[in-house]
Amino acid sequence: MSFKKKISVAVLGSTGSIGKTSLKILSKYKGKFNVELLACNSNKKVIINQIKKFKPKYVIISDLKVFNKIKKIKFKSKIYFFNCLDKFVKKNKIKYDKTILGISSIGGLKFAFAFVGLSKQILVANKETIVCGGKFFLKLAKKKNCDIVSIDSEHYCLNSILKKNNIDNVSKVYITASGGPFLNKKKSQIKKIDYKHALKHPKWKMGKKISIDSATFANKGLEIIEASYLFNLHPKNIKVKIHKEAKIHCAILLKNGLVYLVAHNTSMEIPIKNSLFDNLFFENKQSFYNNKKNFIFSFDELNLNKFKMLFLAYKALSLGERACIFYNVINDYLVELYLNRKIFFYEIEHKLNKILNNKKLRNFFRKKINNINDINETIAHAKFHIIKN
């Protein structure tokens, strides 16, 4: 495969799991890609090594202490360092071919809105961008000719089939869930379980936040909201199946009776690599069917009943876009409290449920979101209700 010029890439959240995986891929194809920008929060050791290896033109470091230390280092190439995103936006003269958004939680939202005007395509691994940015963010991206591609495995697989089929021909889509670490435990057994157990995902190696979301099924709830926005699907047509083997990432049921099952190995390299190469990447070595063991695919919906966070996502969708932002923001905060041992595991679900069922919020949830100020207002309102409750 040949390119006339190198594809310019910005990696946001470069020291995190998605960022590291993306850079691992990009390092193998330096003749095709040029990493122009790296952005991180505070991982000093990792970002220094990344700067030395990729020699980006720009580096954004959110943590002020780390920023002040690193900008004093003399690197071989000329690098512009920024601690303020707004200052970078004013200075930057490049429109990146591809921007990888791997910043976790709500912190990725401001970067998403900043880079939608600086990118031809954003590869989104951050669910919060779509959930909180919602329809307004997707419309803005379209207006600015920025293509939004989800590299979350479920949504990447959904998109691979949905773009080839008229949405009117789709009956239902199923997002699969491995079940997390507590699939075979009773609800009473996990009520006050320590976060160390919640972090032990049986299939995926992930960061702390997303691992807890997987244990509560909030991750799957966010994926339902994301799928509804990205593919313009009615929530009733988005279902979840527990699939312990974690090989099949989605299923699409067409009205003509055909069913697509989309599978890949449990590696984020596959959706990231294919998205970087616009699905024109070809690899001779395929390991999916090379395993000589029997393939057993199991699917289950019965065990979903113990994970109320999933059903709270459907509730949020029924209440409106602002309720979906509440779901996202409040869950973020509660997970942080849980990881700091300030609340019990069951309280994540309990407290979110209480706020979403607050009748005084119903009129607020129904208010349409017209701009980024409305989004920020909703985020602030959600944080207020967290403190209040």
Summary of the structure (lengths in Angstrom):
residues: 389
radius of gyration: 20.9
end to end distance: 56.1
largest distance: 63.0
contacts: 1272
relative contact order: 0.11
helix: 50%
strand: 16%
